[in-house]
C-alpha cells in the first residue's frame, strides 16, 4: 500500500514558478513509475509528466521545456518544477504511482496562475 500526499500548489502570477512535491509512504517507492496529472474545471484529467524507476522522463507537449519531473528515492518524494507558468496551467495537480497491478493516486494540490 502506498499513500501519496501532494503539496506546493498555490497562487502565482503568469511567468512565475512553483515546485510541487508528492510524498509517498510505504515501501518500494523506487520501483514505481510516477506521474503528474492535472485536471482543470470542466476538463478531463490529463497526463503532464512521467518518470520511470530508471529515471526516464516524458512530458506533455503543453509543458515541455517549462516543467521538470524528478524523484528522490531516498526521500520517497516526487517533484514537478514548473516555470514560465501560464493561466492555462491552472488546475488541480495529482501524482500517481503505478507498478502493475498496483495503482495509487494522491488527492491533489491546486495550482492557480493569474494573468
C-alpha positions in Angstrom: 0.0 0.0 0.0 1.3 3.5 -0.9 -0.2 6.8 0.2 0.6 9.9 -1.8 0.4 13.4 -0.5 0.9 16.4 -2.8 2.0 19.8 -1.7 3.4 23.0 -3.1 0.5 24.3 -5.0 -0.8 27.9 -4.7 -1.5 31.1 -6.5 1.2 32.6 -8.7 1.3 35.2 -11.4 1.9 34.3 -15.0 5.5 33.8 -15.7 6.2 32.6 -12.2 7.3 29.2 -10.9 6.2 26.6 -8.5 7.6 23.3 -7.3 5.2 20.6 -6.5 6.1 17.7 -4.2 4.5 14.3 -3.8 5.5 12.5 -0.6 5.0 8.7 -0.7 4.6 6.5 2.3 5.0 2.7 2.1 7.7 0.6 0.7 9.4 0.2 -2.7 8.9 3.8 -3.9 11.9 3.4 -6.2 10.1 0.6 -8.2 7.1 2.7 -9.2 6.5 4.6 -12.3 5.5 8.1 -11.2 3.2 10.5 -13.0 1.9 14.0 -12.6 -1.6 14.6 -13.9 -3.7 17.7 -13.8 -7.4 18.5 -14.1 -8.9 21.8 -14.8 -12.6 22.6 -14.1 -14.8 21.0 -16.8 -11.9 19.2 -18.5 -10.6 15.7 -18.5 -7.6 14.7 -16.3 -4.5 14.9 -18.5 -1.0 13.5 -18.1 1.6 16.1 -17.5 4.8 14.2 -17.0 6.1 10.7 -16.2 9.3 9.4 -14.7 10.2 5.7 -14.7 12.1 3.9 -12.0 15.2 4.2 -14.1 14.8 8.0 -14.4 13.5 8.2 -17.9 11.1 11.2 -18.3 8.4 12.2 -20.7 6.3 15.3 -20.9 3.1 16.5 -22.4 3.7 18.9 -25.3 1.9 21.6 -23.4 4.6 21.7 -20.7 7.7 20.5 -22.5 10.6 22.9 -21.9 8.8 24.6 -18.9 8.4 21.7 -16.5 10.9 19.2 -15.0 9.8 16.0 -13.2 12.3 14.4 -10.8 12.3 11.9 -8.0 14.4 11.4 -4.8 14.1 7.8 -3.9 16.0 8.3 -0.7 13.2 10.7 0.4 10.3 8.8 -1.2 9.4 12.1 -2.9 8.4 13.1 -6.4 8.7 16.6 -7.7 7.4 18.8 -10.5 9.3 22.0 -11.1 7.1 24.3 -13.2 8.5 27.5 -14.7 7.1 30.2 -17.0 3.6 29.4 -15.8 0.6 30.3 -17.8 -3.1 30.8 -16.8 -3.9 27.6 -18.7 -1.7 25.7 -16.3 -4.3 26.4 -13.6 -5.6 23.0 -12.4 -5.6 20.5 -9.6 -2.4 18.6 -9.9 -2.3 14.9 -8.9 0.6 12.4 -8.5 0.2 8.8 -9.4 2.3 5.7 -8.5 1.9 2.6 -10.7 3.5 -0.8 -10.8 1.1 -3.3 -12.2 -1.3 -4.3 -10.8 -0.9 -1.5 -8.2 -2.1 2.0 -8.9 -2.3 4.8 -6.4 -3.3 8.4 -6.6 -2.9 11.4 -4.3 -5.7 13.8 -3.5 -4.2 16.7 -5.4 -2.9 20.2 -4.9 -4.4 23.3 -6.5 -2.3 25.5 -8.8 -3.8 28.8 -9.9 -2.0 31.1 -12.3 -3.3 34.6 -12.6 -2.8 36.7 -15.8 
